[in-house]
């Protein structure tokens, strides 16, 4: 979407409380990647419809998306963050939101922690290292119940996945891996996937019954 239309959609998102606005401002100032506002609202409405009981999130950052999801439904959430500083900030924000009883934050490498996480989950939200998305899929898909929904954020990666074949060297691996992931979930025999042009691209996949 062009910037004008994105700005228009963001203006239509209902006002957030002081905590979320403060988190948005901090993320903008320090270049912390958080959920785009229009994607957050889409996720909120979708979760209100799905009413999941358990959600798994890969990539907590400072807790912004976890708080959005917890406020959208009554689910309990397990969220994983490997950066110690961001994990601590996420804990503080979750506490401020009064959601410590519903959001369990696990600090460490998701590839190591997921083996001890007990499924099934109704929803998985994937928003971690983009170059690792294909590897994450192998671990989270068995934890997602049949009929459950996988949300994968940033799958368009600034539009580069659909752009020219030659991209900057430092971004090339991420772009190639995301192209691989998008094709993987589009063709996966266990998934039905739609790609939504919101934020930096959101893939919505339903695990077939």
Secondary structure, 3 states (H helix, E strand, C coil): CCHHHHHHHHHHCCCCCHHHHHHHHHHHHHCCCCCCHHHHHHHHHHHHHHCCCEEEEECCCCCHHHHHHHHHCCCEEEEEECCHHHHHHHHHHHHHCCCCCCEEEEECCHHHHHHHCCCCEEEEEECCCHHHHHHHHHHHHHHEEEEEEEEEECCCCCCHHHCCCCCCHHHHHHHHHHHHHHHHHHHCCCEEEEEECCCCCEEEEEECC
